[in-house]
Amino acid sequence: MRIGSYEVSVVSDGSYRLDGGSMFGIVPKLLWQRQHPADADNRIEIALNCLLVHGMGRNVLIDTGMGDGWSEKELAIYGLKRPDGGLIENLERTGLRREDISDVILTHLHFDHAGGALQFDEGGAPPRPRFPNATYWLQQANLRWAESPSERDRASYRVERWEALFDDEDRLRLLEGNTELWPGVSVQVVNGHTPGQQLVLIGPSDGPRLCYCADLIPMASHVHLPYIMSFDLNPLITLKEKRDLLVRAVTDDWTLIFEHDPQIVAAKVEATLGRFRLAEEVSL
């Protein structure tokens, strides 16, 4: 899909599984299981939809999936599957190698978003940046939280998945607040899910844009305002942030990209009687 000066495409790192109840919080299973059937362990499929943005002399990757280097126990817990290959294989299908990536925007440091930031080789060699020529962009607030998370969300932050990015002081660029990185590419900070999460907006500010929703609206089902993950540290803040974003999406004709939806990757939304719903699915 082309928007403004950029070509945008989804690059998959496969999918994994999480508890369905955790993904939808207070919403009863009777409702969410219609779109997201659970397995015998009550887990549902969670896509790892990373985004490639090409243009203006840059190859920008947004989030990096789960990556490699997981133990057999962890693979069993999360049911990680890559029938069509992982992020690197799917990136190569676009004609790019990992060395061609100029920038990596990390929405936040949870393991399913930043897990592929480093390369883990067999044999116990120290991990190294998976995209060796890339600058990594992250919010300072999220790094501060990731370095000292709460007991509630500690399992989502795996320091070994990103610590080696600090080996080169010029590799990791820390941002403070909403920022335009390049013409037509900016980040918007939201804090309900975790402090310092950044969404990515692509396209001219005076026209229709793409919004990579990360974990603010991880699946198309989460367009419904009460559908909020139990992983969110501040769900009432999430509620306000979702409403504000959806109002903007309707008013300005944005396309939302859902990082974790295995069926609907992108869609436009509409508002009816104060409720938001999908208007049409969009192909990237």
Contacts in CASP RR format, 6 or more apart in sequence:
PFRMAT RR
TARGET T0000
AUTHOR 0000-0000-0000
METHOD contacts of the structure
MODEL  1
MRIGSYEVSVVSDGSYRLDGGSMFGIVPKLLWQRQHPADADNRIEIALNC
LLVHGMGRNVLIDTGMGDGWSEKELAIYGLKRPDGGLIENLERTGLRRED
ISDVILTHLHFDHAGGALQFDEGGAPPRPRFPNATYWLQQANLRWAESPS
ERDRASYRVERWEALFDDEDRLRLLEGNTELWPGVSVQVVNGHTPGQQLV
LIGPSDGPRLCYCADLIPMASHVHLPYIMSFDLNPLITLKEKRDLLVRAV
TDDWTLIFEHDPQIVAAKVEATLGRFRLAEEVSL
1 7 0 8 1.000
1 8 0 8 1.000
1 9 0 8 1.000
1 210 0 8 1.000
1 282 0 8 1.000
1 283 0 8 1.000
1 284 0 8 1.000
2 8 0 8 1.000
3 202 0 8 1.000
3 203 0 8 1.000
3 208 0 8 1.000
3 209 0 8 1.000
3 210 0 8 1.000
4 184 0 8 1.000
4 203 0 8 1.000
4 204 0 8 1.000
5 55 0 8 1.000
5 56 0 8 1.000
5 183 0 8 1.000
5 184 0 8 1.000
5 203 0 8 1.000
6 53 0 8 1.000
6 54 0 8 1.000
6 55 0 8 1.000
6 56 0 8 1.000
6 184 0 8 1.000
6 185 0 8 1.000
6 202 0 8 1.000
6 203 0 8 1.000
7 53 0 8 1.000
7 54 0 8 1.000
7 55 0 8 1.000
8 51 0 8 1.000
8 52 0 8 1.000
8 53 0 8 1.000
8 54 0 8 1.000
8 202 0 8 1.000
8 210 0 8 1.000
8 284 0 8 1.000
9 51 0 8 1.000
9 52 0 8 1.000
9 54 0 8 1.000
9 94 0 8 1.000
9 284 0 8 1.000
10 49 0 8 1.000
10 50 0 8 1.000
10 51 0 8 1.000
10 52 0 8 1.000
10 257 0 8 1.000
10 265 0 8 1.000
10 266 0 8 1.000
10 284 0 8 1.000
11 50 0 8 1.000
11 51 0 8 1.000
11 52 0 8 1.000
11 61 0 8 1.000
11 87 0 8 1.000
11 90 0 8 1.000
11 91 0 8 1.000
11 94 0 8 1.000
12 47 0 8 1.000
12 48 0 8 1.000
12 49 0 8 1.000
12 50 0 8 1.000
12 84 0 8 1.000
12 85 0 8 1.000
12 86 0 8 1.000
12 87 0 8 1.000
12 90 0 8 1.000
13 48 0 8 1.000
13 50 0 8 1.000
13 64 0 8 1.000
13 65 0 8 1.000
13 66 0 8 1.000
13 67 0 8 1.000
13 82 0 8 1.000
13 86 0 8 1.000
13 87 0 8 1.000
13 90 0 8 1.000
13 116 0 8 1.000
14 47 0 8 1.000
14 48 0 8 1.000
14 80 0 8 1.000
14 81 0 8 1.000
14 82 0 8 1.000
14 83 0 8 1.000
14 84 0 8 1.000
14 85 0 8 1.000
14 86 0 8 1.000
14 87 0 8 1.000
15 45 0 8 1.000
15 46 0 8 1.000
15 47 0 8 1.000
15 48 0 8 1.000
15 80 0 8 1.000
15 81 0 8 1.000
15 82 0 8 1.000
15 262 0 8 1.000
16 45 0 8 1.000
16 46 0 8 1.000
16 48 0 8 1.000
16 66 0 8 1.000
16 78 0 8 1.000
16 79 0 8 1.000
16 80 0 8 1.000
16 81 0 8 1.000
16 112 0 8 1.000
17 39 0 8 1.000
17 41 0 8 1.000
17 43 0 8 1.000
17 44 0 8 1.000
17 45 0 8 1.000
17 46 0 8 1.000
17 78 0 8 1.000
17 79 0 8 1.000
18 43 0 8 1.000
18 44 0 8 1.000
18 46 0 8 1.000
18 78 0 8 1.000
19 41 0 8 1.000
19 42 0 8 1.000
19 43 0 8 1.000
19 44 0 8 1.000
20 29 0 8 1.000
20 32 0 8 1.000
20 36 0 8 1.000
20 38 0 8 1.000
20 42 0 8 1.000
20 43 0 8 1.000
20 44 0 8 1.000
21 27 0 8 1.000
21 29 0 8 1.000
21 32 0 8 1.000
21 42 0 8 1.000
21 230 0 8 1.000
22 229 0 8 1.000
22 230 0 8 1.000
22 231 0 8 1.000
23 32 0 8 1.000
23 36 0 8 1.000
23 44 0 8 1.000
23 46 0 8 1.000
23 218 0 8 1.000
23 219 0 8 1.000
23 229 0 8 1.000
23 230 0 8 1.000
24 31 0 8 1.000
24 32 0 8 1.000
24 221 0 8 1.000
24 227 0 8 1.000
24 228 0 8 1.000
24 229 0 8 1.000
24 230 0 8 1.000
25 227 0 8 1.000
25 228 0 8 1.000
25 229 0 8 1.000
25 230 0 8 1.000
26 226 0 8 1.000
26 228 0 8 1.000
27 226 0 8 1.000
27 227 0 8 1.000
29 38 0 8 1.000
32 221 0 8 1.000
32 227 0 8 1.000
35 220 0 8 1.000
35 221 0 8 1.000
35 263 0 8 1.000
36 44 0 8 1.000
36 45 0 8 1.000
36 219 0 8 1.000
36 221 0 8 1.000
37 44 0 8 1.000
38 44 0 8 1.000
43 79 0 8 1.000
45 262 0 8 1.000
46 112 0 8 1.000
46 218 0 8 1.000
46 260 0 8 1.000
46 262 0 8 1.000
47 258 0 8 1.000
47 259 0 8 1.000
47 260 0 8 1.000
47 261 0 8 1.000
47 262 0 8 1.000
47 265 0 8 1.000
48 65 0 8 1.000
48 66 0 8 1.000
48 87 0 8 1.000
48 112 0 8 1.000
48 259 0 8 1.000
48 260 0 8 1.000
49 257 0 8 1.000
49 258 0 8 1.000
49 259 0 8 1.000
49 260 0 8 1.000
49 261 0 8 1.000
49 265 0 8 1.000
50 61 0 8 1.000
50 62 0 8 1.000
50 63 0 8 1.000
50 64 0 8 1.000
50 65 0 8 1.000
50 87 0 8 1.000
50 259 0 8 1.000
51 61 0 8 1.000
51 62 0 8 1.000
51 63 0 8 1.000
51 200 0 8 1.000
51 212 0 8 1.000
51 257 0 8 1.000
52 59 0 8 1.000
52 60 0 8 1.000
52 61 0 8 1.000
52 62 0 8 1.000
52 91 0 8 1.000
52 94 0 8 1.000
52 96 0 8 1.000
53 59 0 8 1.000
53 60 0 8 1.000
53 61 0 8 1.000
53 62 0 8 1.000
53 185 0 8 1.000
53 202 0 8 1.000
54 60 0 8 1.000
56 182 0 8 1.000
56 183 0 8 1.000
57 102 0 8 1.000
58 102 0 8 1.000
58 103 0 8 1.000
58 182 0 8 1.000
59 96 0 8 1.000
59 100 0 8 1.000
59 101 0 8 1.000
59 102 0 8 1.000
59 103 0 8 1.000
60 101 0 8 1.000
60 102 0 8 1.000
60 103 0 8 1.000
60 104 0 8 1.000
60 105 0 8 1.000
60 185 0 8 1.000
61 91 0 8 1.000
61 101 0 8 1.000
61 103 0 8 1.000
61 104 0 8 1.000
61 105 0 8 1.000
61 131 0 8 1.000
61 134 0 8 1.000
62 104 0 8 1.000
62 105 0 8 1.000
62 107 0 8 1.000
62 200 0 8 1.000
62 212 0 8 1.000
63 105 0 8 1.000
63 106 0 8 1.000
63 107 0 8 1.000
63 113 0 8 1.000
63 114 0 8 1.000
63 214 0 8 1.000
63 259 0 8 1.000
64 87 0 8 1.000
64 104 0 8 1.000
64 106 0 8 1.000
64 113 0 8 1.000
64 114 0 8 1.000
64 115 0 8 1.000
64 116 0 8 1.000
64 117 0 8 1.000
64 130 0 8 1.000
65 87 0 8 1.000
65 112 0 8 1.000
65 113 0 8 1.000
65 114 0 8 1.000
65 115 0 8 1.000
65 116 0 8 1.000
66 78 0 8 1.000
66 80 0 8 1.000
66 111 0 8 1.000
66 112 0 8 1.000
66 115 0 8 1.000
66 116 0 8 1.000
67 86 0 8 1.000
67 87 0 8 1.000
67 115 0 8 1.000
67 116 0 8 1.000
67 120 0 8 1.000
67 130 0 8 1.000
68 116 0 8 1.000
68 119 0 8 1.000
68 120 0 8 1.000
69 120 0 8 1.000
70 78 0 8 1.000
70 80 0 8 1.000
82 89 0 8 1.000
84 90 0 8 1.000
87 116 0 8 1.000
88 98 0 8 1.000
88 130 0 8 1.000
91 97 0 8 1.000
91 98 0 8 1.000
91 101 0 8 1.000
98 130 0 8 1.000
98 131 0 8 1.000
98 132 0 8 1.000
99 131 0 8 1.000
99 132 0 8 1.000
99 133 0 8 1.000
100 133 0 8 1.000
101 131 0 8 1.000
101 133 0 8 1.000
101 134 0 8 1.000
102 133 0 8 1.000
102 134 0 8 1.000
102 135 0 8 1.000
103 134 0 8 1.000
103 135 0 8 1.000
103 136 0 8 1.000
103 137 0 8 1.000
103 181 0 8 1.000
104 117 0 8 1.000
104 131 0 8 1.000
104 134 0 8 1.000
104 135 0 8 1.000
104 136 0 8 1.000
104 137 0 8 1.000
105 136 0 8 1.000
105 137 0 8 1.000
105 181 0 8 1.000
105 187 0 8 1.000
105 198 0 8 1.000
105 200 0 8 1.000
106 113 0 8 1.000
106 114 0 8 1.000
106 117 0 8 1.000
106 136 0 8 1.000
106 137 0 8 1.000
106 138 0 8 1.000
106 162 0 8 1.000
107 113 0 8 1.000
107 197 0 8 1.000
107 198 0 8 1.000
107 199 0 8 1.000
107 200 0 8 1.000
107 212 0 8 1.000
107 214 0 8 1.000
107 215 0 8 1.000
107 259 0 8 1.000
108 114 0 8 1.000
108 138 0 8 1.000
108 139 0 8 1.000
108 142 0 8 1.000
108 146 0 8 1.000
108 193 0 8 1.000
108 194 0 8 1.000
108 196 0 8 1.000
108 197 0 8 1.000
108 198 0 8 1.000
108 214 0 8 1.000
108 215 0 8 1.000
109 138 0 8 1.000
109 142 0 8 1.000
109 143 0 8 1.000
109 146 0 8 1.000
109 157 0 8 1.000
109 161 0 8 1.000
109 162 0 8 1.000
110 156 0 8 1.000
110 157 0 8 1.000
110 194 0 8 1.000
110 215 0 8 1.000
111 156 0 8 1.000
111 157 0 8 1.000
111 158 0 8 1.000
111 161 0 8 1.000
112 260 0 8 1.000
113 214 0 8 1.000
113 215 0 8 1.000
113 259 0 8 1.000
114 161 0 8 1.000
114 162 0 8 1.000
115 158 0 8 1.000
115 161 0 8 1.000
115 162 0 8 1.000
116 130 0 8 1.000
116 161 0 8 1.000
117 129 0 8 1.000
117 130 0 8 1.000
117 131 0 8 1.000
117 136 0 8 1.000
117 161 0 8 1.000
117 162 0 8 1.000
117 165 0 8 1.000
118 127 0 8 1.000
118 128 0 8 1.000
118 129 0 8 1.000
118 130 0 8 1.000
118 160 0 8 1.000
118 161 0 8 1.000
118 162 0 8 1.000
118 164 0 8 1.000
118 165 0 8 1.000
119 127 0 8 1.000
119 128 0 8 1.000
119 129 0 8 1.000
119 130 0 8 1.000
120 127 0 8 1.000
121 127 0 8 1.000
126 164 0 8 1.000
127 160 0 8 1.000
127 164 0 8 1.000
128 164 0 8 1.000
128 167 0 8 1.000
129 136 0 8 1.000
129 164 0 8 1.000
129 165 0 8 1.000
129 168 0 8 1.000
129 171 0 8 1.000
134 171 0 8 1.000
135 170 0 8 1.000
135 171 0 8 1.000
135 172 0 8 1.000
135 173 0 8 1.000
136 165 0 8 1.000
136 171 0 8 1.000
136 172 0 8 1.000
136 173 0 8 1.000
137 173 0 8 1.000
137 175 0 8 1.000
137 181 0 8 1.000
137 187 0 8 1.000
138 172 0 8 1.000
138 173 0 8 1.000
138 174 0 8 1.000
138 175 0 8 1.000
138 198 0 8 1.000
139 174 0 8 1.000
139 175 0 8 1.000
139 176 0 8 1.000
139 177 0 8 1.000
139 187 0 8 1.000
139 189 0 8 1.000
139 196 0 8 1.000
139 197 0 8 1.000
139 198 0 8 1.000
140 174 0 8 1.000
140 175 0 8 1.000
140 176 0 8 1.000
141 176 0 8 1.000
141 177 0 8 1.000
141 189 0 8 1.000
141 191 0 8 1.000
141 195 0 8 1.000
141 196 0 8 1.000
142 194 0 8 1.000
142 195 0 8 1.000
142 196 0 8 1.000
142 197 0 8 1.000
142 198 0 8 1.000
143 174 0 8 1.000
144 195 0 8 1.000
145 157 0 8 1.000
145 194 0 8 1.000
145 195 0 8 1.000
145 196 0 8 1.000
146 157 0 8 1.000
146 159 0 8 1.000
146 162 0 8 1.000
147 159 0 8 1.000
149 156 0 8 1.000
149 157 0 8 1.000
150 233 0 8 1.000
152 233 0 8 1.000
153 194 0 8 1.000
153 231 0 8 1.000
153 233 0 8 1.000
156 194 0 8 1.000
156 231 0 8 1.000
165 171 0 8 1.000
165 172 0 8 1.000
166 172 0 8 1.000
175 187 0 8 1.000
175 198 0 8 1.000
177 187 0 8 1.000
177 189 0 8 1.000
177 198 0 8 1.000
178 186 0 8 1.000
178 187 0 8 1.000
178 188 0 8 1.000
178 189 0 8 1.000
179 186 0 8 1.000
179 187 0 8 1.000
180 186 0 8 1.000
181 187 0 8 1.000
184 201 0 8 1.000
184 202 0 8 1.000
184 203 0 8 1.000
184 204 0 8 1.000
184 205 0 8 1.000
185 200 0 8 1.000
185 201 0 8 1.000
185 202 0 8 1.000
185 203 0 8 1.000
186 200 0 8 1.000
186 201 0 8 1.000
186 205 0 8 1.000
187 198 0 8 1.000
187 199 0 8 1.000
187 200 0 8 1.000
187 201 0 8 1.000
188 198 0 8 1.000
188 199 0 8 1.000
188 200 0 8 1.000
188 201 0 8 1.000
189 196 0 8 1.000
189 197 0 8 1.000
189 198 0 8 1.000
189 199 0 8 1.000
190 196 0 8 1.000
190 197 0 8 1.000
190 198 0 8 1.000
190 199 0 8 1.000
190 216 0 8 1.000
190 238 0 8 1.000
190 241 0 8 1.000
190 245 0 8 1.000
191 197 0 8 1.000
191 234 0 8 1.000
191 237 0 8 1.000
191 241 0 8 1.000
192 216 0 8 1.000
192 232 0 8 1.000
192 233 0 8 1.000
192 234 0 8 1.000
192 235 0 8 1.000
192 237 0 8 1.000
192 238 0 8 1.000
192 241 0 8 1.000
193 214 0 8 1.000
193 215 0 8 1.000
193 216 0 8 1.000
193 229 0 8 1.000
193 231 0 8 1.000
193 232 0 8 1.000
193 233 0 8 1.000
193 238 0 8 1.000
194 215 0 8 1.000
194 232 0 8 1.000
194 233 0 8 1.000
195 233 0 8 1.000
197 214 0 8 1.000
197 215 0 8 1.000
197 216 0 8 1.000
198 214 0 8 1.000
199 211 0 8 1.000
199 212 0 8 1.000
199 213 0 8 1.000
199 214 0 8 1.000
199 216 0 8 1.000
199 245 0 8 1.000
200 211 0 8 1.000
200 212 0 8 1.000
200 214 0 8 1.000
201 209 0 8 1.000
201 210 0 8 1.000
201 211 0 8 1.000
201 212 0 8 1.000
202 209 0 8 1.000
202 210 0 8 1.000
202 211 0 8 1.000
202 212 0 8 1.000
203 209 0 8 1.000
203 210 0 8 1.000
207 252 0 8 1.000
207 253 0 8 1.000
208 252 0 8 1.000
208 253 0 8 1.000
208 254 0 8 1.000
208 255 0 8 1.000
209 252 0 8 1.000
209 254 0 8 1.000
209 255 0 8 1.000
210 254 0 8 1.000
210 255 0 8 1.000
210 256 0 8 1.000
210 257 0 8 1.000
210 266 0 8 1.000
211 245 0 8 1.000
211 249 0 8 1.000
211 254 0 8 1.000
211 255 0 8 1.000
211 256 0 8 1.000
211 257 0 8 1.000
212 257 0 8 1.000
212 259 0 8 1.000
213 245 0 8 1.000
213 256 0 8 1.000
213 257 0 8 1.000
213 258 0 8 1.000
213 259 0 8 1.000
214 259 0 8 1.000
215 229 0 8 1.000
215 231 0 8 1.000
215 232 0 8 1.000
215 259 0 8 1.000
215 260 0 8 1.000
216 238 0 8 1.000
216 241 0 8 1.000
216 242 0 8 1.000
216 245 0 8 1.000
217 223 0 8 1.000
217 242 0 8 1.000
217 245 0 8 1.000
217 246 0 8 1.000
217 256 0 8 1.000
217 258 0 8 1.000
218 229 0 8 1.000
218 258 0 8 1.000
218 259 0 8 1.000
218 260 0 8 1.000
218 261 0 8 1.000
219 258 0 8 1.000
219 260 0 8 1.000
219 261 0 8 1.000
219 264 0 8 1.000
220 258 0 8 1.000
220 261 0 8 1.000
220 263 0 8 1.000
220 264 0 8 1.000
220 267 0 8 1.000
220 278 0 8 1.000
221 227 0 8 1.000
221 261 0 8 1.000
222 228 0 8 1.000
222 229 0 8 1.000
222 242 0 8 1.000
222 258 0 8 1.000
223 246 0 8 1.000
223 256 0 8 1.000
223 267 0 8 1.000
223 269 0 8 1.000
223 276 0 8 1.000
223 277 0 8 1.000
223 278 0 8 1.000
224 275 0 8 1.000
224 276 0 8 1.000
224 277 0 8 1.000
225 239 0 8 1.000
225 242 0 8 1.000
225 243 0 8 1.000
225 246 0 8 1.000
225 275 0 8 1.000
225 276 0 8 1.000
228 235 0 8 1.000
228 238 0 8 1.000
228 239 0 8 1.000
228 242 0 8 1.000
232 238 0 8 1.000
246 269 0 8 1.000
246 271 0 8 1.000
246 276 0 8 1.000
247 271 0 8 1.000
248 254 0 8 1.000
249 256 0 8 1.000
249 268 0 8 1.000
249 269 0 8 1.000
250 269 0 8 1.000
250 270 0 8 1.000
250 271 0 8 1.000
250 276 0 8 1.000
253 268 0 8 1.000
254 268 0 8 1.000
255 266 0 8 1.000
255 267 0 8 1.000
255 268 0 8 1.000
255 282 0 8 1.000
256 266 0 8 1.000
256 267 0 8 1.000
256 268 0 8 1.000
256 269 0 8 1.000
257 265 0 8 1.000
257 266 0 8 1.000
257 284 0 8 1.000
258 264 0 8 1.000
258 265 0 8 1.000
258 266 0 8 1.000
258 267 0 8 1.000
264 278 0 8 1.000
264 281 0 8 1.000
265 284 0 8 1.000
266 281 0 8 1.000
266 282 0 8 1.000
266 283 0 8 1.000
266 284 0 8 1.000
267 278 0 8 1.000
267 279 0 8 1.000
267 280 0 8 1.000
267 281 0 8 1.000
267 282 0 8 1.000
268 278 0 8 1.000
268 279 0 8 1.000
268 280 0 8 1.000
268 282 0 8 1.000
269 276 0 8 1.000
269 277 0 8 1.000
269 278 0 8 1.000
269 279 0 8 1.000
270 276 0 8 1.000
270 277 0 8 1.000
270 278 0 8 1.000
270 279 0 8 1.000
END
